[in-house]
Amino acid sequence: YFYTESPGSALNDSQTFRRYGQEFASKADWRRDNTQRLIAQVSQTIKKLKPEVEFGVSPAGVWRNRSHDPAGSDTRGAAAYDESYADTRRWVQQGLLDYIAPQLYWPFARDAARYDVLAKWWADVVKSTNTRLYIGVALYKVGEPSRKEPDWTVKGGVPEL
């Protein structure tokens, strides 16, 4: 449900953008609109055909950094809005999701994207909506040595988890 593009793996959508995206200010806005329409259509179709089925996504933990948007989190990480062209906060606000499970795979000591900062930010996002919040945690990191995140090995990683 999102675009992934990196310097080594560029998306080959320039021709499609030239054909269909001229009404948008940027290719990024066009890509976000594409994912927005996809999520809206899937949500509406599920609710129409099988209303008992729950629909949700598990996006990257950072929607946007506050340095780029005052509504963003106090983080400095790759943001779904800017990197994957997925406006996941908007999907929650519009009631398109029954649940959201952001991937908060960082320890409390990770300054750029602290677990507690992001968990509170997401809790605030869903607070006045009907979307349930399930936090995605990195169980696979528990007990695994890491130079960047040594917290996962302290006392077997259990306190961090």
C-alpha positions in Angstrom: 0.0 0.0 0.0 3.0 2.3 -0.2 5.8 3.2 -2.6 9.3 2.2 -1.8 12.0 4.0 -3.6 15.7 4.3 -2.8 18.7 5.7 -4.7 19.6 2.2 -5.8 16.0 1.2 -6.7 14.2 4.1 -8.3 10.5 3.7 -9.2 9.9 3.8 -12.9 6.8 5.8 -12.7 7.8 9.1 -14.5 5.9 8.2 -17.7 2.8 7.3 -15.7 3.1 10.5 -13.7 3.4 12.6 -16.9 0.3 11.0 -18.2 -1.9 11.0 -15.1 -0.4 13.3 -12.5 -0.4 16.7 -14.1 -3.1 18.1 -11.8 -0.7 17.5 -8.8 1.9 19.9 -7.6 4.5 17.1 -7.3 5.1 13.5 -8.0 5.0 12.9 -4.2 1.5 14.4 -4.0 0.4 12.2 -6.9 1.8 9.1 -5.2 0.1 9.9 -1.9 -3.2 10.4 -3.8 -2.7 7.0 -5.4 -2.2 5.3 -2.0 -5.1 7.3 -0.5 -7.5 6.1 -3.2 -6.3 2.5 -2.9 -6.8 2.5 0.9 -10.2 4.2 0.5 -11.4 1.8 -2.1 -10.2 -1.3 -0.3 -11.9 -0.1 2.9 -15.1 0.8 1.3 -15.2 -2.6 -0.6 -14.6 -4.6 2.5 -17.3 -2.7 4.4 -19.8 -3.2 1.6 -19.1 -6.9 0.9 -18.1 -8.2 4.4 -18.7 -5.6 7.1 -17.6 -8.1 9.8 -14.0 -8.2 8.3 -11.6 -5.7 9.9 -9.2 -3.7 7.8 -6.0 -2.2 9.0 -2.4 -1.5 8.1 1.0 -1.8 9.8 2.9 1.3 8.6 6.3 2.6 9.5 6.3 4.0 13.0 7.0 7.6 12.0 4.2 9.4 10.1 6.1 12.7 9.7 8.7 14.5 11.7 7.7 17.6 13.5 10.5 19.4 11.7 8.5 19.0 8.5 5.0 19.2 9.9 3.8 20.7 13.2 1.4 17.7 13.5 4.3 15.2 13.3 6.1 13.4 16.0 9.2 14.7 17.8 11.4 12.4 15.8 14.1 12.5 13.2 13.5 9.3 11.2 12.3 8.2 7.8 8.7 9.2 7.6 5.9 7.2 5.9 4.4 10.4 4.5 7.6 11.5 2.9 9.4 8.3 2.1 6.6 5.9 1.3 4.0 8.4 0.2 1.5 6.9 2.7 -0.6 9.5 4.7 -1.5 7.0 7.4 -2.6 9.7 9.9 -5.2 10.8 7.3 -6.5 7.3 6.9 -7.2 7.1 10.7 -8.8 10.6 10.7 -11.1 9.6 7.8 -12.2 6.4 9.5 -10.8 4.2 6.7 -9.1 1.8 9.1 -10.5 -0.4 11.8 -7.0 -0.6 13.3 -3.5 0.6 12.8 -0.4 -1.2 14.0 2.5 1.2 13.5 5.9 -0.6 13.6 7.6 1.0 16.6 10.7 -1.1 16.5 13.0 1.2 18.3 14.2 1.2 22.0 13.5 3.9 24.5 17.1 5.2 24.1 16.9 5.7 20.3 16.8 9.5 20.3 15.8 9.8 16.6 12.7 7.7 17.1 12.0 6.9 20.7 9.4 4.2 21.4 7.6 6.1 24.1 7.4 9.3 22.0 5.9 7.5 19.1 3.5 5.3 21.2 2.1 8.5 22.8 1.9 10.3 19.4 0.0 7.4 17.8 -2.3 7.1 20.9 -3.1 10.8 20.4 -3.8 10.3 16.7 -6.4 7.6 17.3 -7.9 9.1 20.5 -11.0 10.8 19.0 -11.5 8.1 16.3 -13.0 4.6 16.1 -9.6 3.2 14.9 -8.0 0.9 17.3 -4.2 1.1 18.0 -2.0 -1.9 18.2 1.7 -1.2 18.6 4.0 -3.3 16.4 7.0 -4.3 18.5 10.3 -5.9 17.4 10.3 -9.2 19.3 13.0 -10.4 16.9 15.4 -7.8 18.4 15.2 -9.1 21.9 18.6 -10.5 23.0 20.2 -9.7 19.7 23.5 -7.8 19.9 23.4 -4.5 18.1 25.9 -1.6 18.1 23.1 0.9 17.4 20.6 -0.5 19.9 22.4 -2.3 22.7 19.3 -1.9 25.0 17.9 -5.1 23.5 20.6 -7.2 25.2 20.5 -5.7 28.7 19.1 -8.5 31.0 18.2 -10.5 27.8 16.3 -7.5 26.4 13.3 -8.2 28.7 13.2 -4.8 30.4 13.3 -3.1 27.0 10.4 -5.2 25.6 
